[in-house]
Amino acid sequence: MTSEYPSIAKCFLDAVDTYANPRAQMYRKQSGGQAAVWDSISAKEMLRRVAGLARALAELGIRPGDRVGLFAPNCPEWAIADFAIEGLGAVSVPVYFHESLDRLTYILKDSGARVVFTSGEEEARKIAECRGQLPALEHVISAAPPADLHGDILRYEALIATAGDADVAQYRSRAAEVTAKQLATIIYTSGTTGEPKGVMLSHANLTSNALDSVKDIETLPGDVGLSFLPLAHVYERVVDYTYFFRGVTVAYIEQTEMVSQALLEVHPTTVAAVPRFFEKIYATIIEKGRRETGLKRAIFDWALRVATQAAPWRAYGKNVAWSVKLRWRVANLMVYSKIRAGMGGKVRTFTSGSAPLAVELLEFFWTVGLPIYQGYGLTETSPVVTASNPKTYKVGTVGKPIAGVQVKIAEDGEIFVKGPCVMQGYYNKPDQTREAFTPDGWLLTGDIGRVDQDGYLLITDRKKELLKTAGGKIVAPAPIENLLKTSPLIANAMVVGDARKFTSVLVVVNFAGIEEEARKAGREFSTHAQMLSDPWVRDLYTRELERLTAPLAQYEKPKRFALIEKDFTYASGELTYTMKLKRRVIEERYKDVIARLYADVEEPRPQRTI
């Protein structure tokens, strides 16, 4: 029941009182072209700022249930604004900080936000641009707005400047009146298709998840968590709650391009990420290793072979020959320790969510001493449904249901969920809310999976993304794509073939991988275009796809492929902001390329209008 869980503000206040963390928040400061400097905010100072902003919001007329937009990158102010809003019993409406103007306008208008909090020049300008289309919006609060932006903007720094003990006491008093069943936030799903829906999550939805999902994960004094996935998404937001509520320092990265450098500067002990993050790290490791020559290259290649031999032991706890363990220890000293040092040297746990990660990559990371614990969930479940942890894990699965959460598998393989984390419904969409549940109250996730004999959940794919060939065979594209992305030649991939005679694949090439193979073959290319048009390159990919897909069933193997020069990105509209493929968008963008893959085996299809 919701009464078993505290409100978000209560958890925050308890953490401030219990841990008194001297550096609850860390953020990166540039210093005149010199090395970056990291500054910190103590828990006590954070509470002062939260209380000051909450007072200002109350003076602006914000009451329990009122919606407040939150449009900022990952930064201390994001969390400060969030806790201020939740402490008033108001409802936060987070928006991805690079969101398009149209979607930003839609979300703020649909939610009826009365106030918007922003941080960053780009964000402040976007709000100013769409403000005339938002009749409910009364005030904009901005942290460090651009100097040339005029109009009715309240400066965050001024609002919190004089906050003191009386404001903290008032915040505690107001927060005590907020109940766990109250609506805490409306999170608009980015979605791979269709219009965004506002997922309504209560305080209990979020705190049950933040408290129950980490019960078996140990924290130590001085632990630091890196925050770089968008806080507008429930995944990073609840991860950050788990940090705050357990006295772990949160270090914010505003730009994902800075993550690699931040790992070396902050030395985090825990990092939450998505599969694309680990795929890119793996590709970088392989690319750097293959740039070596002579003895260093030979040692790297040998260490990769040892990793494969040691995977049953390091990833699954099985016994291997003593000679394999000895070789692993040597490889660990010479290669794996350097890989860990490149990740900051102190990471004890990586967590991965949003989509399944290829087993081959999981085995590699576990073997080199960087354990990745997978979990599963969705926005509608706040988000965690199942989770792995150091006490309960099985590589290749997404763990077991967390406390209080039930999972069952429908006849068609769809995963159904019940528990305190399940949403209240979709904002202003009663019909879609009803459609999301079975008559007896189970949430329909839209994901396909199975539970193994030990109670661990394995995810197959999205129900709506399963392909059905013209011959009636059902193909799950994601596992095939994950398999292909383990290749140093492949940066990304998307399988196509719904209602067609066979599957094919769009392959985003990794030019560094091609260049490495070309050097070994004594070949040179003057341009990328020349490279992609060369028959030798085509043959290279043909052999690579045959090698990678050898374990697949015949009907799963892509029969044809197209080489794509540019990777799929969020900016181009091809990925969600948790880096999942927007399949319909990609299919439409590359419809001519796909049509050519099937031109000699199928009748021309009528053009679909969108």
N, C-alpha and C positions, 0 to 999 in steps of 0.2 A: 504494500500500500504506500501511497505517496507520503503519508505521515511519518514513515520510518526514516525519511531522508531530510536533511536540513536544506535551507535555501542556499543559493550561491553566495550571497553576502555573509551568511552565518559561517560557511566554510572558510571564506576569506578572512573574516575577523578571527576565527579560531586559529588559523595558521599564523596570522600576524602576532597574536598573543602567545602562541606556543613556541614558535621558532625564532621570532624577532630577527629574521635573516638580515645581516648587515648589507647584503647585496642581493636583494630580491629580484631586481631587474638589472640587466646590463645592455648597453647599446654602444654602437660603434661611432666614434667621432673622427672625422678627418682633421688632420693637423698640418695645414700648409704644405702639402705635398710630401710630408714625412710619413713614417710608418703610422698606421692607424692607432688611435688611442681609444681604449674602451673605458667608459665611465659607468658608474653604477648608482642605483637608487635603493636605499634601505627599505625594509618593510614598513618601518615607522613613517618614513617620508612618503612612501607610496600611499599609505592610509591617509595621511594629511591631504595629499592631492586628490584622492578619491572623494574624501569628505568635502573638500572645497568645491569640486565640480558638482557633486550631488546637491550641495546647497544652492549653487547657481542654477541648476536645472529646476529645482523646486521653486526658486524665485521667478523663473520663466513660466511657471504654471504647469510643469510636468507632474502628473499624478499617476498613481497606480493604473496600469493598463494602457497608458499613452505610449505611442511608438516613437522611438528615437533612432534615427539612422546613424550608422557607424561606418564611415568611409575613409579608411586609412590603411597604409601598409603595416607590416609587423613592426611594432615599436612600443615603447613603454606606455605611450598615451592611449593606445588601443585598449590595453587591459585596464588602465585607470578609468577610461570612459565606460567600459563594460561594467566594472564593479560599481561605479557611481550609478549607472542606470538601474542595475539589478537591485541595489540597495534601496532604491525608491519604490520598487515594485513596478517600475515601468518596463517596457518591452523593447529590447534592442533589435535592430534590423541591420545586420552586417551586410556590406556590399563589397565585393572583390575590388581591390584598389586599382586594378587596371580595367575595370568593367567599361563596356562601351556606353556611350552617352544614352543611347536608346534604352538599353536594359537598366541602366542606373535610374533613368526617369521612370520607367515602368515599375521598378521595385519600390521606389519611394512613394510613387503615386498610389500604387495598389495597397501598400501598407498604411497609407495615411500618416506618414511620419510628420510630427509637429516640429521637431528639431533634428538637425543633422550635425554630427561631430565629424570634422575632417582633420587630417594631418598630411602635410605635403602640398607643394605648389600645384601640381597637376590635379590633385583631387579638389582643391579649393576652386580652381578655375572651372572644372567640370560642373561643380555644384552651382557656381554663379551662372553658367551657361544654361542650365536646365531649370533654374529656380522659377522662372516665369510660368513653367508648365506644372508647377506643384502648388495647387491652391491651399493645401493643408499645411504647407511648410511655413512656419512662423519665424524661426531663428536658425542661424548657422553659427556654430562655434568652430573655430579653426586654430590649430596649433601651428605657429609660424607661417601665417598666410603670406603670399607674395606681396611685396610693398606696393605694387601698382594696382592691386585689386581693391577697388573702392566699393562702397555699399555697406549694407547692414551686416557686418561680420563681427561677432564677439570673439575677442582673443582669449584663448584658453589660458595663456600665461597670466593675464590680468585677473581672470576669474578665480584662480587658485592662489594668487599671491599672498593674500592675507589670511588664508585658512589657518585655524588654530584648534586648540583643545575643545572649544565650544562646538565647533563644526564636527569634530570627531565624535563627540558625545551625541550630537544630534543625528549623525549618520548611524551610530549604533542603535539609537532609539527607533529610527525609522526602519532599519533593517530587521529589527526584532518583530516588526509587524508583518513582514513578508512571509507568506506561507509557501510550503513546498509545492502545493498544487497550482499556484499561480503561474500564468504564462510568463516565461522568461525571455523568449526570443522567437523571432520568425526568420528562418533561414531559407532563402530562395535557392532552390536547387539549380545548379548550372545546367544539368541535364544534357544527355547526348541527343535528344530530340525534343521538339515541342516547346511550348511556352513555359517559362519557369513557374514553379508552384512554391508557395510559401509554407514551409514545414513549421508547424507550431510545436515548440518544445517547452515544457514546464521546468521549473527549478528542479523538481525531483527527477525528471527525465535526465537532466544533465549531471546533477550531483550523484545520482545512483551510478551512472556510468563512470564518472571521474573517481569515485571511491571504490567501486567493485572491480573495475578493470585492472587495477594495479595492486590488489591485495597481496599477491605473491611476488612482487618485485621489490627488492631491497633498495633503500636509499641510504646514502652515507653522507656525513657532514662534508660540505664543500662540493657536492654534486652540482653539475651544470647541465641544463638541457638547452639544446639549440632550437630556436623557433624560426622557421623559414617558410614552411608551407602556409598558404593563405589563411589568416585567422578568420576570414569570412566563412571558411568551410568548417564544419563542426569537428572534423578530425583534429586539426591543429589546436583549435580552441579548447577542446576537452583535454588534449595532451597537456596544454599549458595549465589548465586547471589542476591536473594531477601534480604538476611541478609546484605550483603555488601552495596547494593544500598540504604538501609534504615537506615544505621548506627547501625545495630545490630552486636554485637560481635559474632564471629564464634569460637567455642571451638572444636578442632579436637581430635578425638579418632582414633588411628591407628589400634587398635585391638578391635573387637566387644566384646571380652570377658571382656573388661574393662568398658563397658557402664554402668553397674549397679553401679560400684564404682564412675564413673565420674558424674553420676546424683547427688550423695551425695556430691561430691567435688565442682562441678561447679554451682549447683543449676540453671539449665537452665530454661528459661521461655517458650521456644518453641522447639519442637523436631519433626523431620520428620522421619518416620519409615515405615516398611512394615508389613503386617498382622502377619508374623511369630514372629516378635518382641513382639507384643501385646499378641499373643497366649502363648508365653513363660512367659511373665510377669504374665498373668492370672494363668497359671499352677503353677508358683512359689508362688503366693498369696494363692492359694487353698492348696498347699502342706504345706506351713508354718503354715497355720491356722489349718490344720488337724493334725499337730504334737503336737499341744497344748493338754492339758488334763484338766479335771475337769471344773472349772468355766470358765477359759479362752476359752476352746473349746466350751462350751455351748454358750458363748457370741458371738464367731465367727460364729457359725452355725446360731444363731438367726439373726445376722447382714446380712448374706447371704439371709435369707428369707425376711428380710425387704427390701433388695435391689430389690428383685423380685417384691415385693408389690409396691415399690416407683418408679419403672421404668417408668410407664405411665406418671408420673408427672415430674421426673427429665430428662428423655430422650425425651419425646414428648410434654411436656407442658400441659398435660391433668390434669383435676382436680381429686384429690383423697380425701378420708376421712381425716379429721383433725387428727384422731388417727394415720394414716399412716405417715403423715408429722411429728407428734410428735416422733414416733418411729424412723423415719429417722434421726431426729436431735440428738437423743440419740446415735444411731448407728454411726452417723458421728463423735461425740465426742470420742466414745470408740474404733472404728475400722477404719472407712473410713479415718479419719485424719492421722492415722498411715500409711495407704497405700499410701496416698499422700506424706507423709514425706519420705517414702522409694523411691519415685521418685524425691527427691530433695526438695520438698515442695513449689516450685514456678512455676511449669508448668501451663501456662494458656491455651496453645493449643498444642495438638498432631495432626499431620497430618499423614494420612495413604494412601499409594498408592501402585501401582504395581499389586494388586489383591484385590478382595472384601474381607471384613472382616465379619465374622459371626455376624448376628444381635444380637444374645444373648451376645456376648462379647462387642459389642458397647453399648448395654443397661447397662451392668455392669459398664463399665468405666464411662459412663455419670452419672450413679447414684451415684458412689462414688466420683464424683467431678473431674474427669479427662476426659474432653470432647475430643473426637477424631473426626476430620473433614476429611472425605474421599474425595479423588479426583480420577479422571480417566484420563489416557493418555497413550502414548506410545512413544518410542524413536522418531518415525517418526513425532510426533507432539510436540516435544521440551520441555517437554512432556505433559503439562497440556491441557486437552480438557474441562473438567468440574471440578468444585471445590466447596466444602462447606466452609463456613466461619461463624463467629459468627453472622453475619447479615442474612445470607441466608443458611439454612441447614434443612435437614430432615433426621433423623437417619435411616439408612438402604439404603440410596441412595448415589450416588457419586456427588451430587450437580447439579448445572446448568452450561451451557456453560459459559466460561469466556468471557470477552469483545472481540468482533470481531470474535469469533469462532462460526461456525454454525454446527449443528448436525442434521442428519436425519436418520431414520430407514428404511432399505430396506425391501422388502416383506418377505425375509427369516429371518428378525430380525437382520441382520448385521448392525453395526453402521458405518455411513459414516461421514466424517469430512471435512470442509473447513475452512480456516482462515490463518492469518499471521504466525501461528506457524507451518504450514505444511511444511515438508522437501522439499528440492530442488530435491531429488532423491537419488538413491543408486549409490555409487561411482563405476564407470567403469561397471555398469550393466544396460544398457539402456532398455533391454527387461524386466527385473524385475521391473524397474521403471514404465514402461508403464502398466504392469500388476497390479501395486499397485493403479492405479487410474481408475475411470470410464471415459468414453469419454468426459463427461462434467466437469471433474476436481475434483470430490470428491475422497478423500482418503479412500480406503477400509481398515478398521481397523482389520478385522478378528475376532472382538469381537461381541457377541450377547447381545442385551439389549433392553430396552424399555424406553419410556419417559412417566411419569405418568401425571395425570390431572393437576398437579401444575408445570409441566415443569422440574421436576427432573429426572435425568437419573439413571436407575438401570441396573447393569451388570449381565447377566446370566452366561456366560461362553465364552471361546474361541471357535470360530466356528470350528476349526480343532480338538478341544478336545471333542466335543459332541460325546456321544456314541450312536450307533444305535443297539438295540438288534436284535436278529434273528427274533423276532416278529414284528419288524418295529417301536418300541417305541424309541423316542429320549430322552436321559437322559443327563442332565448337571451334570458332576461329582463334580465341585467345590463347589456348595452349600451343597451337601451331605457331602463332606469332611470337610467343615467348621463346619457343625453341629456336626459331630463326634468329632472334635478336642476340643469341649467345655467340653468334659468329662475328669475328672481327671485320668481316666484309659488310655487315648489315647494321645500319644505324637504327632502322625502324621497319615495320612491316604491317601490312593489313591484308588479310585474306578476303577474297570476294568469291562469289559463285552461287548466291541464292537463286534458286529456280533455273540454274544453268546445268549443262551436261557434266561439268567438272569444276573443281575449285582452281583459282589462280591466285596470285599474290602480287601486290604492289610492294616493291622492295626499295626502301630509301638506302642509297648506297653510302658506305663509309669510304671516302676517297683515300684516307690514310691507309686503310687496309688494302685497297687496290694497289696503291703505290708500293707498299711493302712487297706484295706478290710480284709486281712488275719488276722491281729491282732484282729479285731472286731469279726472274726469267730473262734478265738482261733487256728489258723493254723500257721505253720512255714515252711519255705523252706530254704534249705541249699545252693542252687545255683539258678541262673537265669534259667538254663536249666531245672532243676527239676520243677521250678515254671511253665514254659511254657508248660511242658508236663503233668501237673496235670489236670485231668478232672474237678476239682473244678474251676480252673482258666478258663478253656474253658466255663464252664457254666456261670461264672461271666460275661464274655464278650458277651455271647449269650444274656443274660438278658439286658446288657447295650445297645447293638445294637438295640434290640427290643424297648427299652424305647426311645432311641434317634430318631429312624426312624419312630416312630408311626405316626407323622403328614404327612409323605410322601405318595405319590401315590404308589399303590402296585407294579407297574413295576419299581419304583425308588429304592425300598428297597433292599439293598444287601442281597441276600439269603444265602451267605456263606462268610466266612472270613478266613484269614490266619494271624497268629500273627508273627510279625517281631521284632527281638531283637534290631537291630541297626537302628537309625534314618537316613533318607536321608540327604545327605550333599553335599555341593559344591565340597569339596575335592574329593569325590567319583564319581563326575560327574553326580549326580542324581538331583542337583538343579542348577538353574541359579544363578548368584550372587545377584539377588534380591529375592532369596529364593522361586522361583516358581518351581514346579515339572517338571522335564524332563521326560515326561511320557514314551516315547519310550525307553529311557535308562533304566528306572525302570522296564518296562515290559520285556525287554530283560534280565535284570539281574535276575529277579524273574520268568522267563518263566516256569521253572519246578514247582515252587510253584503254579503258576496260573493254570498250566495244571492239577495239582492234584485236584484243586477246582472243575474242570469240568470233571474229569476222568470218572465218572459213568453216565454222561448224554450226552456226546458228543463223536463223532468219533475222534480219534487222528488227530491232524492237522499236515500238512507238515511243517518242520522247515523252517522259513524264514531266508534268508541270508541277511546280511547288508553290 
